[in-house]
């Protein structure tokens, strides 16, 4: 099915002036056909970061310039992006727009980690100038998190293009939705150059409780939401009432059952501690350990693939975890030594723990993390510390921490999750783009 230059609106809310640019040929077939590919035979194909001979999927920037230039032609463009904003050949979206004769790129906006993605988590980003184009860079992770009217002066359309990793805690989605709100207030159209969800379309974990909304989770979505930035933008616009003229240039050819390798798109490290798709696969669960005094491997080459502390017995913990028989994952005893970790945990100290290895698409990183939290908490005894406010804002609730402290098992901690997930799945359905 080819949408070409057709424009269609979102069906769930009245919006005679809100149109969604679906300008790609989304993979042929109905939703009923999705998910029929055989599971990858080995872990390295499950989360390999290098392209395989399956694609190509066209990223939103390619769709925009090849099929839908009218959205930005003759307009002054503000672009929220970083080093992950590239076309299918790895060329920067900044350069593609700056060099196009029909587009005027007037300002850049930097999210967490900066335009080049090399700043540590929480590190303040300064304003600056892009060295290759001379275009000004305005920080959205410094004094402000949302574009101000002064920042948007002279902008005709606000565009976003960067790689999300499919987890609620990833702040790029918060930056996007705050920018949507700011653009809407000034009646500036907002365009998402969409990208695949690198960890696929599975939806897992708890749904955030709104009183716990923060910049690391603004909206009531699951830990692993299974959506692309464009779909999330549609959901927030339609379901949560963000009043903005929204367009999405889709990731042409993407399906929810694709591994990232199948897309043919280049993997570009989105932050210093997200080296590859393997780390991203575990992140929706392992990130919860950031709210404890255990290390997730910051300061190592495989952050978020292992968890440890000096007092843990990795061999015993691995045996216990494998005894759960969790689908799609195994646990191996390991030791590692963080070097200059951004979280300051165990710098230069060898720690013991477990490495998580996903073995099939049945893997639920959020369930695995809950089981691992329970067992690490039991093994740690008096050494354990909750970083209470940080854990609760990541978890989107205080119930997980309180249940584990009270001695609950996995099912007790997960009580009510399935019902909330089912409600979310129904609510998001009208806003999905891909089969």
N, C-alpha and C positions, 0 to 999 in steps of 0.2 A: 504494500500500500504506500503510495507516494503522496505526501502532503504538499510538496512543492512550496508555493507561496501562499497556501491557504492559511487563514487565521481563524482559530476557533476559541470560543469563550469557555469559561468554567461553568459547569452546569448547576452547581449547588447553591450559588448565591447570585442575586440579581446584579448584573454588571454590564450594562449595554455598552459601556466604554472600556471595560477591562477585557483584553483579548490575550490569548495564549498563542504564541507563534510556534506551532509544531511543524517544523520545516524540514523534517527528515523522514526517510522511510524507515519506520520502526520495524523491527524484525517481523517477517510474515507469520501469520498464525494467530490464534486466539489465546487468551489467558489459559485456557484449558490445556494448551499444548506446552505451557511452560513447565520446566522442572523434569522433562523426560530424558535429559541427557544422563548417561551413566555417570556415577560418581568417579572422580579421578582415581586412578589405580594406586597412586602413591602420594605421600605428603608433599613431595617437591612439586608435583603438578597442581596440587590443591592450592598452594599459595605462592607459586613461583612469580617473581616480579618481572622477569624478562619476557618479552612478547613471544607468543607461539604462533604457529601458522594457522590461525583461525580467522582473525579479523579480515579487513580492518573495521573497527568502530570509528566513526568520525566524531571527534570531540565537538562541543558546542561552538567553539571558535571557527572550526572548519565549516560547519553548517551555516553559521552567520555569514561568512565571507563568500561562500560559494552559492548559497541559496537565498539569503535574506539580508543583503546589504542595505536594503531600503530602511531597515530599522535604525541604522546609524549614519547613513549617507547624509552629508551636509550638516551633521549635528556635532556639537561640542560634547565630547565623551569624557566622563569621569570613570575610572576603572579601579575596582578593588581587586587586587591580585597578589600573587607572589611567584616564586620560582616554579611552582607546579602548573601555572597557567601557560600551557604550551599547546601547539597544534599537534596533529598526528605524526609530524616529522620532528617534533621537539623544538620548534621555533617559538619564541616567546610571544605570547598574546600582546604584550606591550609593544614589541617591535612590529608585529603584524598590523596592529591598528595605527601605530605612529607612522608607518611607511605607506599606508594606503592613501592614495590621492583624494579619495572622497570622504575621509574621516579626519576629524580634528581631535586628537587626544590632548585634553587640556590639563588634566590632573590625575595623579595616582593616589590610591589610598592603601596603606599597609596594615594588615591584620597582625595578630600575635605572631611572633617569630620574625616579623619584618618582610620586606619585599624579597629578600634573598633567602629567607627561611633559616638563618643561622643564629638567631637569638634564642637564649634559653627560655623555658616556660616561665611566665611571669615577668620577664625582663621588659622594662619600658622601652618602647620604640620611639625614636625621635623623628621629627620632620626632616626632610632632606630634598635632594635633587637626584634623579636617576642619571647615572653617569653616561649611559649610552644614548639617551634621547634628550636630556636636559629638561625633562618634564618634572615639575615639582611633585614631591611625595609628602602626603599628609598622613600622620599617624592616627590609626584607630585603636591603638593599644598603648596609650600614654595618658595625657591629661583628659582625653575623651575617648569613649568607646563607640560613639555614634557620630556620623558627619553632622557638623553644625551648619546652619544656614549660610554662614560666611564661607565655609569650605565648599559648599555647593553652588555658590554664586558663579554664574556663567556656565553651568553644566546643563545641557539639554536632555541628556539621558545618562543614568547611572548603571554601570555594567559590573557584574562580578564574575570572576573566573579563577577558581582554585580547587584543589583536590580535597574533598572531604574524605574521611575514612570510615564513615558508617556508624560512628558511636556518638551517643548523646553528649558526652563530655567534651567533644572536640569543639573548640571555640569559634571555628570559622563559620559555623552555622549561626551562632549568636551574632557575630559581626554582620553577616548577611541580613538577618531579620531586623536588626537595629537599623541598618542602612535602608531597608525597605520602608520602615516606619518614617525615617527622616525624609526620604524621597517623597513618600505619599503626602506628608504634611506640606510640601512645597509643590505638589502636583508635577513632580518630575517622574517620567516613566522609569521603570526598573527592568533590566534585562539580565537573566541568568544564562550564562554560557555553560551548559550542563556537562557533567562528567559522570562516568560510571561509578557506582558504589563499589570500591575495590574488594570488599568482602562479601559482595552478593546481596541477594534480596531477602535473606532470612530475617525474621523479626523475633527478638528474644529479650528476656530480662523484664524488670519491673518498669512501669510507667511512672514518670516523675509526678510527685505530689506537688501541686502548684505552690503551696506555702514555702517549698524548698527551692524554688526557682532562683537561679543565679546565672552569672555569665557562663559558667560551665554546664549549664542546662537551663535554658529559658522556658522551654515549652513541654507540655505533657506528652512526651514521646518515650518509647522504650530505650533501654540502654543500647541495644542494637536495633536500629529503626528500619533497616532494609530499604531505604529510599535514597534517591539522588538529591543533590542540592536543589535542582529545579522542582522536583516533586515536593520537597519540604517547603519550598517557597510557596507553591500552590496551596499546600495544606495550611500553612500559617495564614496566607491571604484569605482563603475561603472559610476555614474552620474557626480561626481565632480572630478574624475581623480586622486584619491589617489592610487599611484602605489605600491601595496603591495600584497604579496601572502596570500590570505585570506581564512580561513576556519571557518565554523560555525557548532558547535554541537547543533542541534535544541532542543527546548523544546518539547519533544515528546508528542503529543496528544493535544497540545493547539489549541484552535480556537478563533477567534476574538470576537465571541459572548459570550465568557465565562466571568462570574464574577470571581474575584480572588478566592473566596471561592470554586468555582467549580473545581479549579485546584488541590485541595488537598495539595498544597504546604504551608509550614509555612510562615506566615508574620513576617518579622523581620524589626523593625523600621530602615529605612535607614539613618536617621539623627535625631538630637534631637527634631526637630519641625515637624516631619512627623510621628505621632503616629500610624496611621492606614490608611486603604484604604479609609475611609470616607474623611480624610484630603486630600489624593492624588486625590480623585475625584474632589474636588473643586480647587485644586492647579493651573491647567492651566488658570483659570480666576482670582482667588483671589490674586495670586502672584503679579498681576499688582499693587495692593495697596501698595506693598513694595516701590514703587516709589512715594508715597505720604506721608503725615504726619499722616495718619490714621494707626491704629493698625490692624494687621491680627491675633492677638491672640498669638504672640510669648510670652512666659512666662506664658501660660495657658496650660491645658492638651489637648486642641482641636484646636491647631493652624491651620489656613487656613479654618476653618469652620465658623468663624465669623469675622466681621469687625466692628470697632467702634472708637469713639473719645469722649472726655468729653462733647463736645458741640452738639453732635447729639441727635435728638429725635428718639429713637429706635422705638417707637410705630408708629409715623408718617411715618418713613422711611419704616417700614415693610408694612404698608398699601399701600404706593405708589408702592413699588416693587411688591407686590401681584397683584396690579392693572394692571401690564403689561401682566399678563396671560402667563408667560413664561412656555414652556413645561418642565415637569419633575422636577420642583423645587418649593418649597415654602419658604417663608421668615418669620422668627419669631423674634419679638422684644427680645432683650437680653441685659444684662449688664455683664461685666467681669472686672477683675482686673489683669493686667499683673504683674508677679513677676520676677524680674531680667531678663527682656526680652533681648535677644541678640541684638535686633535693638534699644534698649534704649528708646522705645516709652512708655510713661505713666507708668513708673515703680511705682507700689503701688497705682496707681490712678484708681478709678472706671470709666469705660467708658461705654457709651451707644451705641447701634448699632443694627445690625441684624445678625441672624444666618441663614445660607443657609442649606436647607435640601433637598437632592436629593430624588425624589420619583419614578423615572423611568429611563430607559435607553435613553429616548428622551432628557434628560438633556444636555444642552450645557453650560458648565461653562464659556466659553469665552463670549458668548452673555449675560449671566447673569451678568458677571463682568462689561461689558460695560454699561449696564443699571444702575448698582449700582454705578459705577463711576460717571455717569451723575447726578444721583439724590443726591449722597453724595456731589458732587461738588456744586450743587445748594443750598443744605441745609447748607453747611459750610460757605458760604459767604467769609468774609475776613479771617476766620480762616484757610482756605484751603491753602496748600502749595504743589506744585509739587517739588519732588526731581528730577529735570529735566533730568540730564544725566542718572540717574539710571532708571527712568521710561522709557526713550526712548530706553535704551539698553534691558530692559525686553520686551518692546512692539515690538522691532525690527523695529521701525519707529518713526518719530516725528509726524506723521499724526493723531494718536489717541489723543494725548495730545492737539494738536492744534485744532482738530475738537471739542473736548469737551469744550475747552476754548471759542471757537467761538459760542457755543450754539447748536451744532448739536444734533439730536436725534440718536437713536440706528442705524437706517438704514443709516443715514448720516455718522456715524463713521465707519460702516462696508462696506462702498462703495468699491467695487472692490475685496472684500474678496472671494466671491463665485467663481469668475473667476480664481483667483490665486490658490484657493484650487483645482479646477478642473484640472488645469495645473499640480499641484503637484501630484495629484492622478494618472494622466496618466504617469508621469515621474517615479513614484515609482513602478508601477505595475510589471515590470520585476524582481524586487528585493525582492518581497514578498515571504515568505516561507509558511505561514499558511493560511488555508481557512477562 
